[in-house]
């Protein structure tokens, strides 16, 4: 979104920032829950699962939340 577009539609910018903040919050919660409940004490599976979770969230963001 260009700077002029953001100035003419400030509610769109706020909505996009809110969606991004919620997506990041959901990502953090998912990583912590998986770490604590599933992979306690297993370093490599934990690392791979965290990388996988982040990649899934990035793909979801690029597909559904990003408005070009």
N, C-alpha and C positions, 0 to 999 in steps of 0.2 A: 504494500500500500504506500502510495507516495505521501509526502508531507502535506501537500495541499488537500489530498483526499482525507487525510486524518483530521485536518483542521475543519473541513466542511462537515464531517460526520464524526464528532467526538464520541458518540455512543457506540459506534462500531469499534473504535479503538479500545474503549473500556471493555466491551464485550470480548474482544479478542484477548486482551490481557487477562481477563477473568478466566476464560477458557484455558489459556496457557497455565495460569497459576493452579487451577484445579487439576490439570493433567500432570503437572509436576508433583503436586501433593499426592495424587493417586499413585504415581510412580514410586515415590518415597515410601508410602505405606505398603505397596506390594513388595518392594525389595525387603523391607524390615520384617514383614510377616513371613515371607519365604525363608529368610535367614534364620529367624528365631524358631519357627515351628518345624522346618523341614531339614535344614542343612547345618544344624548346630554341630561344630567340631569337624566338619568336612570342608577343607579349604577349597580344593579344585572344583568339586561339584557346585559349591556355593558361588564361586567366581563365575563359572559358566552359566549358572542359572541367572545371576545378576546381569550379566552381559545380554543374555537372551531376553530378559524382561525389559531392559532398556531398549533393545532393538525393536521389540514388539510395540512399545509405547511410541517410539519415533515413527514407525510405520503407520500406526494409528493416527498420530498427529498429522503427518504429511497427507494421509488419505482423507481424513474427515474434518479436521479442525482448521487447517491452513486455508486461507482464502487468498488466492493469488490475484 
